């Protein structure tokens, strides 16, 4: 088993400057601005989104540096101001803001450069689509894409500035190449990351590669992939930059709402391990897998392990060098890690179900069990329950998928439309559905046990119905606790600290201070509707 070693102490006290970005009018209320005190170093006003607020009013409630940005529609913003209006607004901002964003190359004109001295300029470039294509062999393509970004930066750097910002579109190899630009420059005045939800991981990683700043929204995460200030603090420990020598992550269709980064990074920090756990939004797993290897090699921070969510669990099994028996049996893996030079695949969904049952005093042996959902998690749980002696029936909405799982596992199958929970001792829900009951709980036997793989705060509809009926229920939070600890142990070679309070880390007072105070509404943060995206 690979064992992550302690690398802390190499760069004590290193940190990035945290820039809070106001993208909604509510972000500029006195309460929101006061909530940034002691958290953010700078406040960026996205004037294309919130208009031109009175800078003196902002300074009454926020004591840090102010940055003005009027991003044009050409560069992915909302401003459609004509040349005269744009120039007028930028010139007015130059009198009141410490830093003014000038877009390369449209804003690089004599009048603006004379009004905004180099020490107060940020020269930026945002691409709303592919900046050319470099989709050949992965390593060569990444180098080509990084080379094109270096050429663009060379043109931008002809204009002296305090900071340069490059943000290509997140799709394709340019998403991976953006942070690679930082590794080769050796400068402290450049930040580069990929835009969009696909590029969120590059925003988080960029400061470790040399970017002097990290950007977070005052309110909730936006469509551009920028995480909230609260999430930067709670999930990644930013703006602190402890030593980093390896990466872990979650690969899935929409991992942005997963709690896995928060939990794994909290454990990594507690154990002082030089690693970072990131969210990777993945379309094609095989392509991502190769890009991840090549990026890690070129950047000098190799990938050590991944948790994998739908729809990539079958693909994860295929890329592994060796697989555990449970993963082979159910045809699905939600974990990949480097083990003595070989990539090993496993599923922790099985232990995620069996261990909470055992802790609850429920022995599956001899019981009749129905597993609702025939995806990777459902198949893994069905396999484990059968191995534990239960009589298992598969239930699925899609008939073709249900029949395929039935054939693979050798278990009976019932379409969800014909399923009744009556007569089953154990009911396992293994789909992402959280808003309504996946089956009528009222029809379940009075001594039935209900286990749910999904988790949410507030409780799911199934958890509420189970409690109201007075049935024994094991919710997704108990499953999450078991799975995330098992995944951490296998990936790092270290047990997750027992004293680490996982539930309070997810929704504890520290996050409330970081997130709730900074949300636009000033009320509770958005509920995590994560389903099976985590762990």
N, C-alpha and C positions, 0 to 999 in steps of 0.2 A: 504494500500500500504506500502511495506517495505521502510524504509527511511534510507539510509546510513548516519552514523553520522561521525563527524569530529574527527579523531584520531591522527592528526599530533602533533608533539612536543615531542613524546615519545623517539625519537632517532635522535636528530638534527645533521645534518652533516655526517651521516653515508654514506659510499660509498664503492663500489667494485673497485678493480683494473681492468682496461680495457686492455685486451690483443688483439692487432690487429694481425691477422693471415695472413701471406703472402702465398697464395696458387697458385698464377700465377706469371710467371716471370715479368709481367707488374706491379705487386704490389710493386716491388723493385726499380722502377725508382726513380730518385731524386724527381720528382714532387709528386709522391705518398707518399714517405717517409716524405717529408716536410709537406704534408697535415695532417700527424698524430700529428704534434706538438701541444701540448695543448689539445689533444683529447685522445690519447692512452698512457697508462703508460708503456706498454711493447710491443715488436714486436716479434712474434714467426715466425721463418723461417721453413716452412714445406719442409725440404730438399728432401723428397721423391717426391715432386711436382715441386720444383723450383731449385733443385741442391744445391750446396754449394757456396753461394756468398762470396765475400771478406768481412769479418766483419768490417774491417777498413773503407771500402766504406760506409757500412750501418751507421756507427757511425758518419760519416761526415754530414749525413742528418737526423738522428734520435738520440735524446739524451737519450732515455729511455733504460730500460733493454732489453737485447737480449736473446731469448730462441731458442734453437736448437731442432728440432724434426725430426727424420728419421723414420716415421711410417712404419712398415712392412706390407706386404700384409696379413699376418696372423691376424693383428689387424685392418684391414680395410683400410690400406694405400696403397701406390703404390710401395714401395721399395721391390725389390726382391734380394737385395744384400746378398751375402753369409756371413757366420760368420766372416771370416777374413776381408772382405771389410767393413762390418758393424762396427766391433770393431775399425778398423782404422779410420773411419770417426767420430765415437763418441769420440775417444781419441783426434783427432784433434780439434773437437768442444770444448772439455773441456778446451783447452788453450785460447779460444777466446770468449766464451759465458758465461753470468752470470748464466744461467740455462740450463741444458741438460736433455732431456726427456729420461728416461730409462724404457723400457717395462718390466712389470712383467710377467713372471719371467725370461724371456730369457736373459735380459741384466744384471741381478743381478749376476755378476761374479767378482772375486776378483780384476782383473786388472782394470776393469771399475770403481768399487767402490773406488779403491785407487786413481784413476785419477780425479774422480768427488766427492768432499766431500759432505757430507749430506746437507749442506746449499745451494748447487748448484744443487741438484737433484730434478727432478720431476719423481716420479714413477707412471706409468700409465697403465691402462688396458682398451682396447676397444674390445667389442664383436661384431663380424660381423653377428651373428645370435642369436637365443634364448640361453640364458645361463641357460639351463635347463628349465623346464616348471612348472609354478605355476598358473594354469588356473582354479582352483576350485572356490568355493564360493568367491566372490570378496574380502571381508575384510580379510578372512583367507588367500586367495591367495596373497594379497598384503603384508600381514605380513610375509608369507613364503618367498616371493621374496625378501623383504627387509632383512630378516634374512640371506638369501644366500649371498646377497651383503655384509652384515656385516662380514660374514665369510671370504669372499674374501679380504675385506679390512684388516681384522685382519692379514691375511697372508702377504699382501703387507706392512703393517706397521711394520713388523719385520725388514724391511730395513729402517733406518732413512733417512728422506728426508725433503725438504722444503715444498713440495706440493705433494699431492696424487690426482690422477684423475681416476675416474671410469665412463665408458660410455657403459652401456649395450645397446643392440638393442632396438629400440623404440617400436616394436610391442609387444603386450601382456602386462601383468601386470608388467613386469620389467620396462617398460617405466614409469609407475606411481610410481614404487617402488624406482627408482633412487633418486629423490629428497627427498623421505621419509628417505633414509639413512642419509641425512644431519640432519634431525630434531632430531634424536636420539643420534648422536655422541657427540654433544657439543664441536666440535673442529673447529679451524679456519684455518686448513691446508689441508682441504679436499674439493674437488668439485666433484659433481656427477650429471649426466644428461643422458638422453636417446639420442642415435644417430639417424640420419635420419630425414626426414621432420616431421614424426609423433612426434618426440621428441623435436621440436623447442621450445615449450612452457616450457619444463623443463630446457632448457638452460637459458631462460630469468628469470625464477622463482628462480633458484638455489641460486643466491646471497642473496635473501631475507631470505633463509633458512639457511644461514651460509657459503656458498661458498665464498672464499675470492676474486675470480676472475670471470670475464665474458669474453667469447671469441667472437670476431666478425671478419669476413673476411674484408680485406682491400678492395676487390672488391665486386662483387655481391654475393648473397647468394649461397651456394654450395649444392651439392647433399646430403651432410652429415647433412643438416638441420641447419648449422651454419648461422645465419643472418649476414648481413653486419654491419660494425661499424656504418655506417650512420643510418641504421634502428634501431639499439640499442638506439641510441641517440634520433632519431626523433619519433619512435613509443613508446618507453618505458621509456624515460627520464633517462636511465642509463648513467653513472655509479652511479648516486645518488640513495640512498635506503631509501626513506621515509617510515614511518610506514605502515604496511600492516596487515589487519585483514579479508579481504574477496576477492573473485575472481569473475570476470565476464569474458565472452569470446565469441568467435565466433566458432561455430561448423559446419564444412562443409567438403566437399570432398578435397578441396585444398584451405584453407584459407590463405596460406602464402602470397598471393599477395593482400589481402584485405587491404583497408585503414581504416577499422573500428578500429583496435587497436590504430592507430595513433590519430584518432579523439576522441575516448572515453577516452584514457589515458590523452590526452591534457586537456579535461574537468575535469577529476578526479583530475589532478594536480592543475588546476586553482581553483577548489573548495576545495582543500586540503582534499580530502576524502581518507581514508586509504584503497584503493582498487586498483586492477590491472586487466586490460583487456587483455586476452591472446588468441592466435590462436590455436584451437584444430582441428587437422586433424583427422576425424572420419570415420571409415569404417562401423561399426555396432553401430547405435545410442543407442539402448537399453543397450548394454554392456557398452558403454562409460558413459551413464547416471548413471549406478550403480557404476562404478569405480570412477566417479567424486565425488559422494556423499561420498564414503568410503575414498578416498584420502583426501578430505577436512576435514573430521572428524579426521582422523589420524594425519594430518599435522597441524590442528588447524587453517586452513584458508578456511572456507566453501565457496561453490559456491553459489552466490546470483542471478545470471541471465545469460542467454545465448541468443545471436542472432543466428539464425539457417538458413543455406542455403541449397540448393539442394545437395543431394537428400533426406534430412532428415526432411523436413517440415511436412510431414504426421506423421512421427514417433514422432516428437515433440508434435503434438496435442494429440497423444495417451498416452504419459507419464504424461500429466498435470492432476492436480486434478480438475481444473475448466477451462473452455475456454470461450472466448468472442464470441458473436454471429457471427461476421464476420468470425472468424476462423472456427467455427462450420459449417457455411454455405458453405464456399469454401473448407472445408476439409483440411486445411493447416494452419500451424502456423510458423512464423519466429522469434518468441520471446517467451521466457520462463523466468519468474521471480518469486521470492519468495514474496508472498503477505500475510502477517499475518499468516505465518506458512503453507500456501498452495501454490503449484506451479500453476501459472496461465499462460495460453497460449493465444496469440493474434497474429494477423497479422498487421504489419504496412505498408504492400504493398498497402492496400486500401487508407489510408491517404496519403501515398507517391505519389499516382497518383492524388487523388481528390484535395489536397491542392495546388499543383503547378498549376493545371487547374484553380482553383478559383483565385489564385494570378495573373494568366494571363488573367483573365476576361472571361474564358470559362465555361459556364454552360452546363453540360452534358444533362440536361433534354430535352427530345424530339429529341436529336441528334441520328443519326445512327453511331454506333461505331463498329469497328472490333478490336479484341484483338488477336494478333499473338503470340502464345505460350500458352500452356495449362498446364504448370507446376504450382507450388504453387503460384508464383507471378501473373501469368496470370489469374488463377482462382480467386484470391483475387481481382484483378482489375476489372475483368468482373462482379463479384458479386457486388462490390461497385458501378460500373457504372449503373448496372440495378437498384439498390436501389435508385440511384440518378435520375432515370427517363429516362436513355438512352435505345435505342433499340440495343442490343448487339448481335454480331455474333462472335463465336469462330473460330479461324484459327489455325491449327497445322499441322506440317509435318507428324508426326506419326498418322495414322488413328485410331488405337485402343485407343491411349491415348486421342485423340480428341473426339471420341465417348463417352469415359468414362466421360470426363469432361462435355460434352453436357448433358449426362444423369443426372449427379449429380446436375448441375445448372439449367437444364431445358431451355437451350439456343440452338439456331441453330448452326450447325458446318459446316465448309467448309474445305476440305483438302487444304494445302498450294499450292499444284500443280495446283489447279483450282481457286485460289484466285486472284482477281483483286481489287486494292484499289479504283477504280472508284466507285462513288456513296456513299462513306462513309464520314461523317463529321469529325470523330475522328478516328485516327489510332494509336493503342497502340502496341508497340513492347516490348514483355516480354520474350525474349530468350537471351542466352548469346552471340549470334552472334554479333561480332563487326567489322569484317574484310570486310564484303560485305553487300549490302542492302538486308534485308530479304524479300522485295517485291519491285517492280519497282516504285519508287517514281514519275517518270515521268508520270505515269498513274493516279496519284491521282488527285482529284478535286482541282481547284486552291484555294479554300477557306478551304481546309482540315487542320486540326490541327494534328500534329504528336507528340506523347509523347513516349519517350524511357526510359525504366527502367534501361538499362545497362549504364555504364559510362566508359569513358576511356580518357586518355590524351596521345596522341593527340585525337581529336574528332573521333567518330566512323564513319563508312561509311554512315550510315543512317543519322547522324547529318550533315555530309558534303552535302549529296544529298538534304536534306530538306532545308538547307540554300541556296544552289545553285538554287533550284527551287523557292525560295522566299516564302515558306510556313511558317506558324507559327509553331515553333518547341519548345518543352520543353524537354531538354536533361536530361540524367541520373544524372548530377551533381545537378540539382534542386531537383530531387527525392531523391538523397542521403542526401542532406541537411535536408530535411523534415524528412526522416525516421530515420536518426541517432539521431536527436534531440528528436523525439518521443520515440525511444527506450531507450535513456539515461534517459529521464524523468520517464518512467515507471519502469525501473530497479532500479534506485537509489532513486527515490522520489524527485529528484532535477531537475529543468530545466537546460539545458545546457546554460552556459553564452551566452547572446546575442552578446556580444562583441567578442566572439571567432570566428576568421575568418577561416572558415572551408576550403575554397579553398586554401588560402595561407598557411594553415597548411599542406595541402597535398603536395603542390609544391612551398613552399615559400623559401625565401632566407636562412633561417636557415637550411632547409634540403639540399639545394644546396651546402651550405658550408660543411655539414656533409657527403653528399653522392657524389656529383659530383666531389669534390676535391679528393675523395678517390677511385673512380672507376678506373679500370685498364686503360681504354682508355683516361681518363682525360676529356671526353666529357660528354654530358648529361646522366643522369641516365636513366635506362630502363623504358619504358612507362608502366604504370599500366594497364594491360589488364585483368581487374578483372571481367567483365561481371556481373553476379548476385551473385558473391561470397560475395558481401558486398552491403549494410550493412547486 
